[in-house]
Amino acid sequence: MQVSLTATGGLERRLEVALPAQQVSTEVEQRLKRISRTARLKGFRPGKAPYAVIRQQFGDQVHAEVVGDLMRSSFAEAVTKENLKPAAGPRIEPLDLQPGADLRYAAVFEIIPEVKLASPESISIERSSASVTDADLDAMIESMRSQRPVFTEVQRPAKDTDRVTLDYDGRLDGQPFEGGEGRDVNVIAGSGRVLKELDEALKGAPIGESRTITVSYPSDHASKALAGHTAEFTLTVKKVEEQSLPPIDDEFVAAFGVKEGGVEALRAEVRKSMERELADVIRNRIRNQVMDALFKGNPLDVPRALVDEQVQQLQEDMARRMGAKDPSQLPQRELFEEPAKRRVALGLIIAEIIRTESLKVDRERVMSRLNDIVATYPNAEEMRRAYLQSSEAMRQIESAVLEDQAVDWVISRAKLSDREHSFKELTGFGQQPEAQSL
């Protein structure tokens, strides 16, 4: 086998391979002879057809199969000989595939770049710390109460925190438009979850009164029909209900799945959940700092083929979250170019850390990660069994754990500084949700 390697720019390589005609013809002859022993051809007993007939009947097909097999095997042998690591399968360019001639082809492919790790001692990391205080726990319990408010109908004008039931009719240029009509719509007054014009109109609105508001939509509004336009809405208040919080009693506790132990058991479960959330946030903050530092400190030219794979995965993930099923609805790939390059680069860098440091997956951490995952399900033991019985699910956990071990290796060598935070600062607990459209 003759091999010629050319660097065609960046990570792309062109490998030209030539195999002697004799090797091809010998393999073709051997396969035809094996076929002749069992071939069933009209006019001949099984395995008794003359070799010339077998060659005429199957020669072209067998030659094509042999050429394909020899290209695959010789390519694998050639990249091993040249000490290359292809990033993806090659693009094959046939040069000479004719029977009786040397088999010649070119394989064009990208290689995995060599990763030379920068010293982790140069990385600076801020390690956050916080605890769940009794005040944090009380605030979370109050938040849980607010998730299950009690509404009582009242005969007075609406005020903040009331649930208002209303009808609305919208007009664009004096005409009704699609989606501009609503009946028996419930709105929490003053919640900031609807357009501010609606919130303002509900203040002091008595039952049965109709009010007209004007809404100016921004030019980048999701609805093209409304973007940049001004619409009028007529609102009619039909019912006002005063909001109050439920008492923290056995009924309240049971609503959150706590069957025994009453309020104290609920508080204990909530504290555990908050502590898990806090630990995840702190771990992710440190992990993100490590990943940022590795990406910036180890610049790489990444294979286009691997970037394309990541772009497609990111597109599909977003489309799935958006509920889009039509391939034509995939978000533009340009949006994902840089995140995809970062993913690929970090994957190569982490893999190099794992290789050079001979890291092996920690089985205890795998089981701890599994416990954390199933703890979020009401049927934890059933989910544990499902995970343990799925080799693919366990491989994903093992891969995540091995990546965490690589991150820990970096942290153990980086420059660390500590900073105290509150639970709210780190988790964003209590932040106001964004306003929604009418």
C-alpha positions, -999 to 999 in steps of 0.1 A, spaced: 0 0 0 13 34 -10 2 64 11 7 101 4 -4 127 30 -10 164 23 -22 192 47 -47 212 27 -52 240 52 -62 242 89 -71 207 102 -80 193 68 -59 165 54 -58 147 20 -47 111 21 -40 95 -13 -39 57 -11 -29 32 -38 -34 -6 -36 -18 -30 -62 -42 -44 -88 -31 -79 -78 -45 -74 -42 -78 -64 -56 -80 -92 -82 -70 -118 -57 -97 -108 -32 -123 -107 -61 -113 -142 -72 -115 -156 -37 -150 -142 -32 -162 -155 -66 -150 -189 -58 -169 -189 -25 -200 -178 -43 -196 -206 -69 -198 -233 -42 -234 -224 -34 -247 -203 -62 -281 -213 -77 -283 -204 -113 -309 -214 -138 -299 -245 -158 -273 -256 -133 -273 -276 -101 -265 -257 -69 -227 -251 -68 -221 -266 -102 -222 -235 -125 -190 -229 -145 -166 -204 -130 -169 -183 -162 -206 -180 -157 -202 -170 -121 -177 -143 -130 -201 -130 -157 -230 -130 -134 -214 -116 -102 -181 -101 -113 -191 -64 -113 -210 -66 -80 -182 -84 -62 -156 -61 -76 -176 -31 -63 -179 -48 -29 -142 -55 -27 -132 -20 -36 -155 -6 -9 -142 -30 17 -105 -24 7 -110 14 9 -124 12 44 -98 -11 57 -69 6 40 -80 40 52 -81 28 88 -46 13 83 -33 44 67 -44 68 94 -29 45 120 3 44 101 4 82 98 -6 86 135 -37 106 126 -70 110 146 -99 117 122 -126 140 136 -152 124 114 -156 100 85 -137 109 53 -150 123 20 -138 97 -6 -126 109 -40 -122 79 -64 -90 82 -86 -90 48 -103 -114 20 -95 -112 1 -128 -108 -37 -128 -72 -47 -136 -57 -13 -125 -42 -3 -92 -69 9 -68 -64 46 -61 -85 69 -41 -82 101 -20 -97 105 15 -103 141 27 -110 146 63 -103 168 94 -81 157 123 -85 161 160 -62 190 169 -33 185 194 -42 200 227 -14 215 247 -29 223 281 -19 256 297 -10 254 334 -41 254 356 -21 273 383 -27 305 363 -65 302 367 -82 324 393 -116 312 407 -140 329 431 -156 302 453 -190 313 465 -204 302 498 -239 306 514 -262 289 538 -300 285 541 -310 306 571 -343 304 590 -353 336 573 -347 321 539 -368 290 549 -396 312 562 -396 332 529 -397 300 509 -427 287 530 -444 321 524 -437 317 486 -453 282 488 -484 297 505 -486 323 477 -487 294 452 -519 282 467 -539 314 474 -575 314 486 -598 337 465 -630 351 480 -655 371 458 -660 407 469 -683 435 458 -658 464 455 -635 479 429 -603 460 420 -570 466 438 -536 451 437 -534 413 444 -571 408 435 -580 382 409 -601 400 383 -623 381 358 -627 402 327 -637 402 290 -617 421 264 -621 431 228 -592 444 207 -593 466 176 -565 473 152 -572 503 129 -608 501 142 -612 464 132 -611 433 154 -581 411 149 -572 375 155 -563 368 191 -577 402 202 -607 388 220 -609 371 254 -638 360 276 -637 352 314 -599 358 315 -584 358 350 -558 384 358 -540 391 391 -541 429 394 -507 445 400 -487 413 395 -467 427 366 -474 396 346 -495 414 320 -491 445 300 -486 476 322 -515 494 304 -538 466 315 -525 466 351 -531 504 353 -566 501 339 -576 475 365 -567 497 394 -600 509 410 -621 493 383 -656 485 396 -676 454 386 -695 458 354 -676 489 342 -659 490 308 -627 508 302 -607 514 270 -569 512 269 -544 519 242 -515 495 237 -484 503 215 -466 472 204 -428 473 198 -414 468 163 -399 435 174 -431 420 188 -435 383 183 -467 389 162 -459 404 129 -495 416 126 -491 437 158 -454 447 156 -451 485 154 -488 490 156 -512 506 182 -543 487 193 -573 496 214 -588 472 240 -622 475 257 -621 458 291 -651 448 311 -647 437 347 -670 408 356 -658 396 390 -634 407 417 -619 382 442 -598 391 472 -567 371 477 -556 356 510 -529 331 519 -539 296 532 -531 287 568 -501 264 574 -520 234 586 -522 197 579 -542 203 547 -515 227 535 -487 202 544 -505 173 526 -508 194 495 -470 193 491 -468 155 495 -458 153 532 -479 126 548 -464 124 582 -447 148 606 -468 178 600 -454 213 596 -419 205 610 -415 176 585 -425 200 557 -400 226 568 -373 199 569 -380 187 534 -381 223 521 -347 231 537 -332 200 522 -345 210 487 -332 245 492 -298 232 503 -296 210 472 -305 239 450 -279 261 466 -252 234 463 -261 230 426 -258 268 420 -225 271 438 -211 241 419 -223 255 386 -208 289 393 -174 274 400 -177 250 370 -186 279 347 -155 298 358 -133 268 352 -148 262 317 -144 299 308 -108 298 319 -100 266 300 -117 279 269 -98 312 270 -65 297 281 -64 269 255 -74 284 221 -80 256 196 -88 254 159 -118 230 161 -129 205 133 -158 219 112 -175 185 112 -177 184 150 -190 220 151 -217 211 125 -228 182 147 -231 204 177 -250 232 158 -275 206 147 -280 193 182 -284 228 196 -309 236 168 -329 205 176 -328 211 214 -342 246 209 -368 235 184 -380 208 209 -383 233 237 -403 256 213 -425 227 203 -415 229 166 -418 197 147 -412 208 111 -375 208 101 -381 241 83 -388 257 117 -354 250 131 -337 282 144 -310 297 121 -277 279 125 -258 312 128 -272 316 163 -254 285 174 -220 288 157 -201 302 186 -217 281 213 -210 250 192 -174 259 188 -171 264 225 -187 230 232 -163 212 208 -132 230 222 -141 223 258 -149 187 250 -114 183 235 -97 201 264 -116 181 291 -108 148 272 -71 158 272 -72 164 310 -88 130 315 -62 114 292 -31 130 306 -41 126 342 -54 91 337 -87 99 354 -110 70 361 -147 74 368 -154 75 405 -182 49 412 -192 65 445 -198 98 427 -218 81 400 -241 67 426 -243 100 445 -252 117 412 -278 91 405 -293 97 440 -295 134 434 -313 128 401 -339 104 414 -345 125 446 -364 150 424 -390 124 415 -419 113 437 -412 76 428 -375 77 435 -369 40 439 -387 32 406 -366 58 388 -334 45 403 -342 10 389 -350 25 355 -317 43 354 -297 13 365 -313 -8 339 -304 17 311 -268 15 300 -272 47 280 -285 66 310 -257 54 332 -231 62 305 -244 98 305 -241 100 343 -206 85 342 -195 110 315 -209 139 336 -190 126 367 -158 122 348 -161 158 335 -167 169 371 -135 151 382 -116 169 355 -130 202 367 -120 193 403 -85 186 391 -83 221 377 -98 236 409 -73 218 431 -45 236 412 -61 270 406 -59 302 427 -90 303 449 -107 331 467 -138 329 488 -168 352 489 -198 350 511 -233 354 495 -269 351 506 -293 324 494 -313 350 475 -282 364 458 -270 331 445 -304 315 435 -323 346 424 -351 336 447 -379 361 448 -371 379 415 -401 394 398 -412 375 366 -412 394 333 -444 409 320 -465 389 295 -485 400 265 -522 406 268 
